[in-house]
């Protein structure tokens, strides 16, 4: 989850090889997979820092990649409700059904850092 949280926070990600799928939302523009060697990780980190990528761009690009998964999740929930005879349009009611903790409770950037 940490990689996704970093991306949604607008942070680029340096990662080593993985088998758990944490790279499913990675984008070559702001994510680098590197060897698990300190110097390689350091170099990849500096490479990303030099790019000066807009955090909003990272966040919005990640949300775009997440959208199909959200759509599938909402469809699954709607099907479950329908099986129990509850007619509920999940997508139309999503903002009432789901609390986005990051938007509702998070501190606005950069005010929270000063």
Steps between C-alpha positions, in 0.01 A plus 500: 500500500787737570595545134141590413481742791821671389370535144164634618691748715685617190831337583707315239601144593827308489444128541696180484366192324186358656266209466196642674373734232583829669605629158152470347450878521858594410573733211843517336487881515517508880577147619832320473565133569861447595735245651490452879842663534533822701687687223240400238216615725682828570563564129137423408379732777719784375384438142137543608577807711670667201184455292307735732170332416185685604340306789153565355607333177618190688178485703268553203685247283475244779129565548448443127669160532285417802170597335434166324555320831258736677242448224530123535471523879188717477346260249571206731336680793197584290466135395515388864230750597287387205530135610337601828226696327644841576484734203784747557696687236843482663677734256242777536505471879873435544582832670234429762606136547877543510708735714821612334714529812784673319278780367280529809759476776833574334688824541527704181844505345719700569322669794535186711878514464560856619 
